[in-house]
Structure formats: C-alpha cells, structure tokens
Amino acid sequence: MTIAEAPAAEANGVDLADLKFAGNLGDSLRASEIAWLPSFPATASDEELRHELETKGVVHIWGVMPREYVMDTRGK
C-alpha cells in the first residue's frame, strides 16, 4: 500500500479519490492502494510505533525534527 501524508491535504478537504499517484515504475495506483498516514506525536509509546510500523510498514512521527530543518530539506 502506498501511503499519502495527510495533515495539510486533509485540512483542505482533499479527497484521496481525486489525487493521482504513480508507482516507481510509472504504473498508476488505484484509490484502494492509497490511505491517509496517521501522525503520531514524539511522545507516542514504543509499542504504538512498533505496531504501526509492523502493520503499515511506515510511521509518521511529528515534532521530532525542527520544522525549519524539515522545510529546508523538502525545498531541496
């Protein structure tokens, strides 16, 4: 499953069915293969984070890195 990071898009009322994504090989992804990625605070327990990683294969943790660093990295 491909995961889309949600907070900004979700806040603007974006529906996943309206988004177009492609895989690394240029193949299109179906809406059923895309889901919002829940965010976990930096204070989340190890057990919560491990469970998310084991079940979804990815974890989004907010508040760990300074925002300026993240935005600068995204800009590059």
Contacts in CASP RR format, 6 or more apart in sequence:
PFRMAT RR
TARGET T0000
AUTHOR 0000-0000-0000
METHOD contacts of the structure
MODEL  1
MTIAEAPAAEANGVDLADLKFAGNLGDSLRASEIAWLPSFPATASDEELR
HELETKGVVHIWGVMPREYVMDTRGK
1 33 0 8 1.000
1 34 0 8 1.000
1 35 0 8 1.000
1 56 0 8 1.000
2 21 0 8 1.000
2 23 0 8 1.000
2 29 0 8 1.000
2 33 0 8 1.000
2 34 0 8 1.000
3 34 0 8 1.000
3 35 0 8 1.000
3 36 0 8 1.000
3 37 0 8 1.000
3 56 0 8 1.000
3 58 0 8 1.000
4 16 0 8 1.000
4 19 0 8 1.000
4 21 0 8 1.000
4 34 0 8 1.000
4 35 0 8 1.000
4 36 0 8 1.000
4 37 0 8 1.000
5 37 0 8 1.000
5 60 0 8 1.000
6 36 0 8 1.000
6 37 0 8 1.000
6 38 0 8 1.000
6 39 0 8 1.000
7 39 0 8 1.000
9 19 0 8 1.000
10 36 0 8 1.000
16 31 0 8 1.000
16 34 0 8 1.000
16 35 0 8 1.000
16 36 0 8 1.000
17 31 0 8 1.000
19 34 0 8 1.000
20 28 0 8 1.000
21 28 0 8 1.000
21 29 0 8 1.000
21 34 0 8 1.000
22 28 0 8 1.000
22 29 0 8 1.000
23 29 0 8 1.000
37 56 0 8 1.000
37 58 0 8 1.000
37 60 0 8 1.000
38 52 0 8 1.000
38 60 0 8 1.000
39 60 0 8 1.000
39 61 0 8 1.000
39 62 0 8 1.000
40 48 0 8 1.000
40 49 0 8 1.000
40 52 0 8 1.000
40 59 0 8 1.000
40 60 0 8 1.000
40 61 0 8 1.000
40 62 0 8 1.000
41 61 0 8 1.000
41 62 0 8 1.000
41 63 0 8 1.000
42 61 0 8 1.000
42 62 0 8 1.000
42 63 0 8 1.000
42 64 0 8 1.000
44 61 0 8 1.000
49 59 0 8 1.000
49 61 0 8 1.000
52 58 0 8 1.000
52 59 0 8 1.000
53 59 0 8 1.000
END
